[in-house]
Amino acid sequence: MDIIKGLGNANKLQNRLLYHLHKNFQIKLSSVDGGGLRNAIPRESKSVIIALDKELDAVIEAFNNEKENILSEYKSLEPHLNISLSETESPKSVLSSDVQDMIIKAVQTAHNGVYRMSPNVDGLVETSNNIARVSIGEGKIQISCLTRSSVESSKWDLAYSLESAFDLAGCNVKFSGDYPGWAPNPESEILKLVDQLYQDKFNEKANIAACHAGLECGILGSHYPNMDMVSFGPTIRGAHSPDERASISSTQKFWSFLLDILKQIPEKN
C-alpha cells in the first residue's frame, strides 16, 4: 500500500550500484541476497563482488560517489537509509561475464513502483510492481515480483513488460499466485449503508477511500461479478513489512461496527 510513497527498494538500489560498477570496471558478481516476502517492499539487500587489485581504489571511490547520490535523492523519504561496502572472504564462484551482464541489465530495466495512476480516482495507484526478492548464488538465479492492479488489462500489460525484460536475459518466466483486481464503485449501495451506519454510531464521518492493495474482494468479485462489496477494518501500520502492527482499540471498535452492519444489511430476493 506504500508503493505510492516512492520508498527505496533495496533490490533496485543495490542493482543501481552494481550496474554502475559493472559498466565502468571489471568486477565479478558472486551472489545477491535481497528482500523476503513478495508482498513487502524489500528493505535489505546484500551482494558479494570481486574487484581487480589495480581497480580497487577506483571501485571504492565510484561506489561512494554513487552512494552519496542515492542518499541525497532519498534523504527526505529514507532518512535512515544505510549503504555500506566492506571486505569479505573471497567467494568460491562468480557469474560468467555474459550472465552477469544480462541479469544486472534485466533488473535495471525491470519496472519497480507505480506504473499507472487511476484516471478515475484522484491519488489512487492503479497498477504497480514490486521487485520483492532477488536471490543469486550457487548456480541459481531467482527473482520474484508482485504485480498488482485494480484493472486486469493494465496488470497484464505490466506483467508482460517484465516478462520481456527477463526473457531477453535468458530467464524462464513463470506467472503464479495471480489474483484479480477490484475496481472502486462509488455508487455501491453497501458503501452508502456502511457510511451512514458509521456516522450514526461514532458521530463522525467515515474515511472512505480506494486503496492499492490485493484484497479478497477481487477474488470474490471474479466469481460473483454482481455482488456488492465493501472492505473495512482497524488501523494497521507498516502493512506487509517486518514492522506491521494493528491497533487493538480500533480492532475492538470495528468488531462492534461489524456486528451492527450485519444487523442492518437488507435481505434480497
Protein Blocks (a to p, Z undefined) as FASTA:
>chain_A
ZZmnopacfklmmmmmmmmmmmmmccdcfbdcedjbfkbccfbdcddddddfklmmmmmm
mmmmmmmmmmmmmmmmmmmbccddddddddfbdcdfklmmmmmmmmmmpcgdjfbdcfkb
ghiafbdcddfbcceeehiacdddddddfbfklmmmmmmmmmmmmmmnopacddehiacd
ddddfkbmklmmmmmmmmmmnopacdddddddddfklmmmmmmmmbccdddddddehihi
akbccdfklmmmmmmmmmmmmmmmccdZZ
